[in-house]
Amino acid sequence: MKRKRTIRICSSEWKFEAKTEKVGTGSFCLDHGSGPSRIRIGTKGRTKRDILETVLHEVMESILVVDGKRWAESHTNAIFCFNHWYLQEFDAKVLDALISIGMVDPNKKVI
């Protein structure tokens, strides 16, 4: 499967970049007039499972931030606040993002 270069986050197209030369985790950047929003994932020296966990982490965090669910922010520990009603919307948004980059195929048998 060809790697996708965009990802859909809350109905908006974001750049999706794998940084093969970058060791470490991932990051996301919202568009504040300086260019498109993007998610970057460092892949150097990492297992496939580590990379998948990082993609999922950045997708979920991006959705929560776009939806205004970050209650408190710091560089070491952000706090997110939402109720069960939001959780029922959140899972659909995460699934939509994963489908948009080809990590999940909704046409394949699941169970």
N, C-alpha and C positions, 0 to 999 in steps of 0.2 A: 504494500500500500504506500502510495506517495505521501510524504509528510506534508501536512497542511501548514500554511504560513499565516493563516488568520484563525481566530477563535471568536465565537459569538458569546459575549458577556452581556446579559440583560438587554438583548436585542440590538446591541452595537457590535460592530466588527472591530476587533483588536488585533494588533500584530502578535504573532506567536513565534518566538525565536528560541532555538536551541543553540546554546553557546558551547561548542565542542572544545574550545580552548580554555573555558572558564571552569575552574574547580569550585565546587560549593553548591549552594542551594539555588533558589529562584527568587525572583522579584517581580513586582508589577508596578506600572507607572500609569497614572490616569492622565488623560489629555487635559491640560490646562492652557491650551492655546500654543503649546510648544511642539505639537506633533501628535500622531495617533497614540491612543492608549496601547499598552503592550504588556505582555508577560514574557519574561526571559527565564530560561532554565539552563543552569550550568550542568554539563553532562560529563565533563572530563573526570575519569577515575571513579565513576559511580556505577552501581549496579542498575539493571533495568527496574528493579523494584524501587530503589531509591528515587530514581527519576520519576516513576509513576506517582509515588507518594508526594513528591515535590509539585508535580503538575496539579494533582488533586488539591493540595494545600493552597497553591496560588490561585486556582480557579475559585475555590470556596471563599478565600479571603477577599478576592476582587469583587465577587458578587455581594458579599456582606458590606463592603465599603461603598460600592455604588448604591446600594439600597439604604445607606445611612444607618447601618446597624453597629458601627463602631462607636461605642459609648465613651471610652477613654482611650487615649493613645499615648504610647511612649515607644522608644526604640527597643526596649527589652520585653515589654509585655502589654499587648493591646487587650482591651476588654470589649467583648461583643455582647449585645443585649437584644434578645428577641423572644417571642412567645411561640407556642406550638402552632398557632395559625400561620405565622410566617414560615415555620419549618416545613409546612405542607407546600408552600410556594417555592421554598429554597431548593428542595430536592429536584423539582422540575427544572429549575434554572441550572443546577449543576449538571443534570443529565443533558440538557440542551447544549451546554458548552462542550461536554465530552463527545457528544455526537458530532458537533461542528468540526472537531479536529480529528475525527475518525477513531477515537479510542473506544467507542461503543457503537455497535451496529444494531439499531432497533429492529431490523428485519430478520436478525438471526434468533434462533430459539434461545430463550434465556434459562428456563427451568425445564 
